[in-house]
Each structure stands twice: as structure tokens, then as C-alpha cells.
Amino acid sequence: MIHLRRAQRFILSARPFFQSPSCHLAMLNLFRAAAVVLSFCAAASFGAPQTIALANGEWPPLLGEHLPNHGFGSQIVSRAFALKQIQVNYQFYPWKRALEEARSGRVAGTLLWSSNADRQKDFLISQPVYRSKTMLFFNRSRPIDWQQLRDLKGKNIGVTNGYSYGETFNGLINNRTLLADQANTDEQNFAKLLANRIDAFPCEEIIGMHIIRSEFNPEALQRINISPKPVHEEPMYLLISRRHPNAEQLLHSFNAGLAQMKRNGELDAILKKAFQR
């Protein structure tokens, strides 16, 4: 009873302080400070995008360090992630190192790659980003008509060192059904084609058209044609390193963003620009 009376006397004596203007100002400043802290916390939790690094390479116009948006392929990957509040920073390397940087987990993943059993061991494979088509380019002055690759028997076909043109095509070269004329770059093979030093040259369609436009005079576009049937085609993927701590979440977010781009037409719009001849 004595303690209760003491408490009542303390409250009554303190009442003037809590009712004073200085107390109201102090309490108001306290609430304002708390609101600022909470707003920063909310931004950090919900508003600020997550940032990841991806290993990239040179494959213009789809991929490239100095291309607008780092190329059409990079633009697709960036946009798909951005739709899920994930920002992408690209680190550019030679292709072999790009794959190793991602495999080791030093970056979250890498683009754009085909899928095989070896890569599936170390990476989660996304939904297809782009379907690559290797087409047969030829000089209009020496047209080529073929239905199966074996129909090209005896033709002098340009190939670029280090490139694969699909299992069937590579097999025909290895058993000498097709005559391979090797060059170090795609540009060299297109120069040979324009000079009629080779009969045909297989090259990824978008890449080939970009090379002709950027490396040769406008007349080259009129002199080179493309067979309507692909030599080889395969989907290209984003690879997410299994060593990344959020690998599953990143894959899910990317696939969801890519699906959204398909639904709203953004994906088709980007690829249409890439395919313009």
C-alpha cells in the first residue's frame, strides 16, 4: 500500500513534464527518427534490387562488352532478371575462362551456352534464351541446292578453327565426305566466300549477317545468300553455378522473368531487331 502511494505521487509529480511543450517536441523527434529508420529498412528489404555478376563473352551482335546493352542476348538476360528485382553486372572474359569463373562460383553464372552432360554437373540450366541456327552461306554466283548434308559431298566448305557445326556436319568433315577449308576467323571465311575460294560457309545466322554488315562493303550483302535449311540448330541457355548460395532462387527468378517477357512480347521484339537483315 505504501509502495502504491509512492508510485501515485511520482506520476502526479511527473505529469507536468509529460504535458510540457518540450516533451511533446522530443517525442515528435523520436517518432520521426524511428520512421526514417523503418523506411530505410523497408527499402533494403523490399525496394533495393539484388545485384549479381555474370561472366560474358564476345559474340556480336548477341553478346559483347562494347555493344549497346552488351548485345541482344545480354539484353534479354538483364531484362528477365530486372523484372524480378535483380540487377546484373557483366564481367567479360575469353570463353574458356568465362565458363571457369562461373563453374568455380566466383560469379553467379554465365551466358549463352548450349547444354551438355558435363555442364549439367556444375550448372543449373535455364529455360532457352535463344535458339541458335547455323546456316549455310554461299555466293549467289555459285548457288548450292541441298536437302541433306551428304548432298554437299565434294564441295569445298569453309570452317573456322575451334568451332563446332553439329555432330552430323563434323562427322562428314572427319570422314572427308565434306572438304574442309580451314580459317582462323569467320571474317576470313566470308572473304574467301566473296572471292569464290570456297563453295559455302556454315555460320550462326545472326552472327554471320552482323559480320557481313560490319566488316565488308554494302555490296557484299547483295552477293551472299543463305540456304533456307539450317545446318545445325540448338537452344542457348543461361548457366547458373551450382556453387552459388542462391542458385535455385536465381534460376527460378530468371525463368519467371523470361516467361513474362514471352507473354508481353518483349522477347520477340528484341529477337526481331537481332534478326533484321
C-alpha positions in Angstrom: 0.0 0.0 0.0 2.9 2.3 0.8 4.6 1.5 -2.5 1.4 2.2 -4.4 1.0 5.6 -2.8 4.7 6.4 -3.7 4.0 5.4 -7.3 1.0 7.6 -7.4 2.9 10.6 -6.0 5.7 10.0 -8.7 3.2 10.0 -11.5 1.5 13.1 -10.3 4.8 14.9 -9.9 6.0 13.9 -13.4 2.7 14.9 -15.1 3.8 18.5 -15.8 6.9 17.2 -17.6 5.0 14.9 -20.0 2.5 17.6 -20.7 5.1 20.2 -21.4 5.9 21.5 -25.0 9.5 20.4 -24.7 8.4 16.8 -24.0 6.0 16.9 -27.0 8.8 18.1 -29.3 11.2 15.4 -28.0 8.6 12.7 -28.5 7.8 14.0 -32.0 11.5 14.0 -33.0 11.8 10.4 -31.6 8.9 9.2 -33.8 10.3 11.0 -36.8 13.7 9.3 -36.3 12.0 5.9 -35.9 10.1 6.4 -39.1 13.2 7.2 -41.1 15.0 4.1 -39.8 11.9 2.0 -40.7 11.8 3.4 -44.2 15.4 2.6 -44.8 14.9 -1.0 -43.5 11.8 -1.4 -45.8 13.8 -0.2 -48.8 16.6 -2.5 -48.0 14.3 -5.5 -47.6 11.8 -4.9 -50.5 12.8 -2.0 -52.8 16.5 -2.3 -53.5 17.3 -4.8 -56.2 19.7 -7.7 -55.6 22.9 -7.5 -57.7 24.7 -10.4 -59.2 27.7 -10.9 -61.5 27.6 -13.0 -64.7 30.5 -14.0 -66.9 30.1 -12.9 -70.5 32.0 -13.1 -73.8 32.3 -11.7 -77.3 29.7 -13.0 -79.8 28.4 -9.9 -81.5 25.7 -8.8 -82.0 24.3 -11.2 -79.3 27.0 -10.6 -76.7 29.7 -8.0 -76.5 31.3 -5.7 -73.9 31.0 -2.6 -76.1 27.7 -3.3 -77.8 24.5 -1.4 -76.8 23.0 -3.2 -73.8 26.0 -5.6 -74.2 24.2 -7.2 -77.1 20.8 -8.7 -77.7 21.4 -11.8 -75.7 22.7 -9.8 -72.7 19.7 -7.5 -73.0 17.3 -10.5 -72.7 19.0 -11.8 -69.7 19.2 -8.4 -68.0 15.6 -7.7 -68.6 14.4 -11.1 -67.4 16.2 -10.6 -64.1 15.2 -6.9 -63.8 11.5 -8.0 -63.9 12.3 -9.9 -60.7 14.3 -7.0 -59.0 17.7 -8.5 -59.8 20.4 -6.3 -61.3 23.1 -7.9 -63.5 26.7 -6.8 -63.7 28.6 -8.4 -66.6 32.2 -9.4 -66.4 33.8 -10.1 -69.9 36.3 -12.9 -70.4 37.6 -15.2 -73.1 35.1 -18.0 -73.4 37.0 -20.7 -71.6 37.7 -18.5 -68.6 34.1 -17.3 -68.5 33.0 -20.8 -68.1 35.6 -21.5 -65.4 34.7 -18.3 -63.5 31.1 -19.4 -63.3 31.9 -23.1 -62.6 34.0 -22.1 -59.6 31.3 -19.8 -58.2 33.3 -16.6 -58.4 30.4 -15.3 -60.5 26.7 -16.4 -60.3 26.6 -17.8 -63.8 27.4 -17.3 -67.5 25.7 -16.8 -70.9 25.0 -18.0 -73.6 25.8 -21.7 -73.8 24.5 -25.0 -75.1 23.7 -27.7 -72.6 25.6 -31.0 -72.3 26.1 -33.6 -69.6 29.4 -32.1 -68.4 27.9 -28.6 -67.9 24.8 -30.1 -66.2 27.1 -31.4 -63.4 28.2 -27.9 -62.5 25.4 -25.7 -63.5 21.6 -25.3 -63.3 20.3 -24.8 -66.8 17.7 -22.1 -67.5 14.8 -22.2 -69.9 16.1 -21.5 -73.5 17.0 -17.9 -74.0 17.6 -18.1 -77.8 17.6 -20.8 -80.4 20.8 -20.7 -82.4 20.7 -21.6 -86.1 23.8 -22.4 -88.1 23.0 -21.6 -91.7 24.9 -22.3 -94.9 26.1 -19.1 -96.6 27.0 -19.2 -100.3 27.9 -16.8 -103.1 24.9 -16.0 -105.4 27.1 -16.6 -108.4 27.6 -20.2 -107.4 24.3 -21.3 -105.8 24.0 -24.5 -103.8 20.9 -26.7 -103.7 20.9 -29.4 -101.0 18.4 -31.3 -98.9 20.7 -33.4 -96.7 24.3 -32.6 -95.7 25.5 -35.5 -97.7 24.4 -33.7 -100.8 27.3 -31.3 -100.2 29.8 -34.1 -101.0 32.8 -32.8 -102.8 32.0 -29.2 -102.0 34.8 -27.1 -100.6 33.3 -25.9 -97.3 34.9 -23.2 -95.2 35.2 -23.9 -91.4 36.6 -21.8 -88.6 39.2 -23.3 -86.3 37.8 -24.2 -82.9 34.2 -24.1 -83.9 31.7 -27.0 -83.9 28.9 -27.3 -86.5 27.0 -30.1 -85.0 27.6 -33.8 -84.7 26.4 -34.7 -88.2 28.4 -32.0 -90.0 31.5 -32.6 -88.0 31.3 -36.3 -88.8 31.1 -35.7 -92.5 34.2 -33.5 -92.3 36.1 -36.1 -90.3 35.4 -38.9 -92.8 36.2 -36.5 -95.7 32.8 -36.6 -97.2 32.9 -32.8 -97.0 36.1 -31.0 -97.9 37.0 -28.6 -95.1 38.9 -25.4 -95.9 40.0 -24.0 -92.5 40.5 -20.4 -91.5 41.2 -18.7 -88.2 38.2 -16.4 -88.1 34.7 -16.2 -89.6 35.7 -12.9 -91.3 38.4 -14.8 -93.2 35.9 -17.4 -94.4 33.5 -14.7 -95.6 36.3 -13.1 -97.5 37.0 -16.5 -99.1 33.4 -16.9 -100.0 33.2 -13.4 -101.7 36.3 -14.3 -103.6 34.8 -17.7 -104.7 37.7 -19.6 -103.0 35.2 -21.8 -101.1 31.8 -23.1 -102.1 30.0 -22.4 -98.9 30.5 -21.5 -95.2 28.3 -22.5 -92.2 27.8 -19.8 -89.7 25.3 -18.8 -87.0 22.7 -16.8 -88.8 22.7 -13.6 -86.7 26.4 -13.6 -86.3 27.1 -14.1 -90.0 24.8 -11.3 -91.0 26.4 -9.0 -88.5 29.9 -9.8 -89.8 28.9 -9.2 -93.4 27.4 -5.8 -92.5 30.2 -4.6 -90.2 33.3 -6.0 -92.0 32.5 -5.7 -95.7 31.1 -3.1 -98.1 27.4 -2.9 -98.7 27.8 -4.8 -102.0 28.6 -8.0 -100.0 25.1 -8.2 -98.7 23.9 -8.5 -102.3 26.5 -11.1 -103.3 25.9 -13.6 -100.4 22.8 -15.6 -99.8 21.7 -18.1 -97.2 20.3 -21.6 -97.7 16.8 -21.8 -96.1 17.6 -25.0 -94.2 19.8 -24.9 -91.1 23.0 -27.0 -91.0 22.6 -27.2 -87.2 20.4 -25.7 -84.5 20.3 -25.8 -80.8 18.9 -23.8 -77.9 21.2 -21.5 -75.9 20.9 -21.1 -72.1 21.9 -19.1 -69.1 24.0 -21.3 -66.8 23.8 -20.7 -63.0 26.7 -22.1 -61.0 25.6 -24.8 -58.5 28.2 -23.3 -56.1 26.3 -20.0 -55.8 24.4 -20.0 -52.5 21.2 -18.7 -54.1 21.4 -20.8 -57.3 17.9 -22.3 -57.1 16.3 -18.9 -56.3 18.2 -17.2 -59.2 17.2 -19.8 -61.7 13.5 -19.6 -60.6 13.6 -15.8 -60.8 15.2 -15.8 -64.3 12.8 -18.3 -65.7 9.9 -16.4 -64.3 11.1 -13.2 -65.8 11.8 -14.8 -69.2 8.3 -16.3 -69.2 6.9 -12.8 -68.5 8.9 -11.4 -71.5 7.4 -14.1 -73.7 3.9 -13.3 -72.6 4.2 -9.5 -73.0 6.0 -9.6 -76.3 9.3 -8.2 -75.1 11.3 -11.3 -76.1 10.0 -11.4 -79.6 10.7 -7.6 -80.0 14.3 -8.0 -79.1 14.9 -11.0 -81.3 13.2 -9.3 -84.2 15.7 -6.5 -84.0 18.6 -9.0 -83.8 17.3 -10.9 -87.0 16.9 -7.7 -89.1 18.8 -8.1 -92.3 
